[in-house]
Amino acid sequence: MLKKIIPILLAVYIFPFNSIYAGCGSCGVSKTKVAVAPANPELIGELSADGVVSGFVLASCGMCNFGMDSKAGCSLAIKIGETTYPVKGTSIADHGDSHAKDGFCNAVSVVSVVGNVKDNIFLAESFEVQKK
């Protein structure tokens, strides 16, 4: 009886610890990783009262670089000031290989956006990555 219980207990205790920071499988999600954001004085520093966003913001993978919790794994997010918003209307896959050296899971990019924030989600009408 004890021989049957021990493997079950081990599986119950080990499995959750291995999957907490698993990410999408390709990303090595790290709690100590610090995203390096390009310096740009034209970045929008705060959200307007009406939630309309038009201009330059930082964009990256919300989970890998902005520290957002995501049950779905890697997903696109923008940062305005110190606040990060998930993006709807375009996806991380729409902008190339997110796991490439300059992809959203490995780099923070400056993007030109038009849209609005509603219920803490950025609803993108336009989303253009700026070339370096």
Sequence and secondary structure as in RCSB ss.txt:
>XXXX:A:sequence
MLKKIIPILLAVYIFPFNSIYAGCGSCGVSKTKVAVAPANPELIGELSADGVVSGFVLASCGMCNFGMDSKAGCS
LAIKIGETTYPVKGTSIADHGDSHAKDGFCNAVSVVSVVGNVKDNIFLAESFEVQKK
>XXXX:A:secstr
 HHHHHHHHHHHHHHHHHHTT TTSSS   TT        TTB  S  TT EEEEEEEEEETTTTS    SS S 
EEEEETTEEEEEESS GGGGS TTSTTSTTT  EEEEEEEEEETTEEEEEEEEE   
